[in-house]
Amino acid sequence: YGALALRRARQSGQLRAAAGGEGLGRTAALAQAAAFTLLNPHVYLDTVLLVGSIGAQQPAELRAFFIAGAALASAVWFGLLGFGARWLAPWFARPRAWQVLDSLIGLTMWVLSALLLRHALAGL
């Protein structure tokens, strides 16, 4: 994935609005959001396995606070992601912004790979 991101960074791309300038209707947008959410396997992996296993380790009297905190953090994250996307859309209309983003993604993936490899080799 890091190599693909670095390859994309050498090309120029940009965010383009759909032809015709019309957005989705409310029903279509909600249907797409529901499908994207409910058909995404990461929803179940993250929610059930990751958050569920961490939540199960909490003392019984604190589990409600953990659930509330996890739900609040999720709502804040996705809210900021949605509003941030709208705010950053004009910036990502420029090809250079995509090149910078792809470069950062590629470098991050290679650093993580090197750290995982180092950790695996240290355990041998």
Helices and strands as residue ranges (DSSP letters): H 2-9, H 26-38, H 41-44, I 45-51, H 52-56, G 60-62, H 63-88, G 91-93, H 95-122
